[in-house]
Amino acid sequence: PRAAAAAAAAGDTGRVHPDTYTPNETNTLTESIRSTAPEGATIRSEQSGSDGSTTAADDTSPVFDIPVKSAAAPVIEGFTVYNRTVLETYYAEGAFVLRDLTVRDASVAVDATHAESDWLLDGVTVVTDGAAVVARDTTGAWAVQNSTIRLASDDRFSSETGIDASRSTGPWTVQN
């Protein structure tokens, strides 16, 4: 997947077949492409034990990354992601879209710290005891709509879950 993302040109669409993938890599998106799993695809972070067993791993590397100051405006849709950040970007200038995603048990589901663009989360479900969306110090007209964020456990006092929009400016909205 990383080679396909690197070779993509602006406007390309990469379709991911329905399956379960366990990549230990980050797909860096430098172009405005669409990465879609129209019939659903699952991405899991797993680690293998010395006894041959496989367990979930909280991988801190994101599935997708937009480089610093990039104008790339990718659309990512149709995935279910376990134990990994689905998108990480700092100072992004492109208007990215995350649509029809489920993210479970990630320490941070989406990290858009310092994003300088209009971006959208639409139809995203996050189930975690970590942070759902980190949008600190952002500018632009970003929006979270038709989405659900909830705790994975019964810890009703988790300070991490939700949307962290501290020190953010711009006409951002959160609506269902």
N, C-alpha and C positions, 0 to 999 in steps of 0.2 A: 504493500500500500504506500509506503514512503516514497518509493521510486516513481509510482504513478502520480502522486501529488507533486513531486518535484518536476516532473516532465509536463504537467498540465499547462495549457495556455489559457489566457483569459477567455471566459465564456464556455469552457469545456465542462462536461458533466461526467462525473465518475459514478457509475452504478455499482453498488456492493451487493452481492448475492446474499440471500438469507442463509446464515450460518452462524456459528459461534467462533469468534476470533480471539486469540490470546497474544496479541502483539506486545512486545516490549520496546516499542519505538514511538516516537512522536512524528506526526505528519505535519511538516511546516508548510503553510499555505502562503505563497507569495503572489498568487494571482487570484482574480475574482472568479472562482470556480464553484460548481455545485457538487457536493459529495452527498449522494443520496442512497438510501437503502429502502426502495419503494415497497418491498415486501418484508422489511425488518431485518436487521442484523444485530447480533449481540457482540459486544466487545467486553472481555473480562481481563482483569489483571490477576494472574495466578502465579504462584511460586511452587516449585517442586521440592519436596523433601528428600532427604538422603535415602529414605525407605521407598521412594517411588510414588509417594502420595502427593496429591495436589491440593493446595489450599488457596483461599482468596488472599490476595496481597493488596495492601493499600499503597498502590503505586503513585508517587507524587508527580510523575511526569504526565503531561496532558496527552490526550489522544490527538488533538489538533492544536497548532500554535500559529499565531500570526506574528511575524517579526515586529520589533520595535519600529515605530514610525511608518509602518507599511500602509499603503492605500488599498491593499487587497480587501475585497468585500465578498468573502465566500458565503455560500448557503450550505448549511450542514443539516441534514434531515433524515428521520426514519430510524435512528439507532437507539439501542438500549445499551447503556454503559454501566459496568459494575466496577467499583473500587478505583476509578480514575477520574481526573478532571477531564471534561469533554473538550473544553476550549480554554486556552490561556493566552492572553495578549496584554501587552503593556504599551501604552501610548499609541494604540491603533488609530489610524486615520480613516480606514474603510468602514463602510456600513455593513457589518456582517449580520447574518440571520441564522438563528438556531431554531428549528421547527420540528415538531412532532418527535421529541426525544424523551427518553426516560433515563435518569441518572440515579443510581442507587449506591449508597455506602461510600461515596467519595468524601475525602476530607474537605475538598472544595469542588463543587460541581462545575461552576463557570467562574473564571477569574478574568475580569475586564478592567483591572486597575489602571487608572490614568487614561482610559480610552477617550479619544478626542473626536468621536464620531457619533452618528445616529446608528443605533443597532437595535435588534429586536430578538426577543425570546417569545415564541408563540407556540402554544401547545406543548410546553415542556413540563414534565413531572420530575420532581426531585424528592427523593426519600433518603434522608441522611441525618446523622447527628452532627455533621460538620456544617460548613457554610454552604448555602445553596448558591448564592450569587454574590461575588465580591465586586462591587462597582465603586470602590473608593476613588475619590479625586477625579471623577469623570466629568466630561463636558459633553454637550450634545443632547439631542432629543431621543434618548433611548427609551425602550418600553419593554415591559414584561406583561404579556396578556394571555388569557385563556390557559393559564399555567397553574400548577399545584406544587406547593412546597410543604412537606410535612416531616415530622420526626420519624426516624426509623425505630426508635425504642420508646419506652414509656417515660424517659427522662424529660419531664415537662419543663425543666428549668435549663435546658441547653441554651447557652448564650451564643452559640455559633449558628444555629439554623436560622435561615431567613435571608434577607437582602441587606447587605452592608453598603449603604450609599453615603457614608460619611464624607463630608467635605466635597460632595458632588454639586455641580451647578448645571443649569440647563433645564429645559422643560421635560424632564423624564416623568414617566407614568408607570404605575402598576395597577392593572385592572383585570377583572375576569369577565 
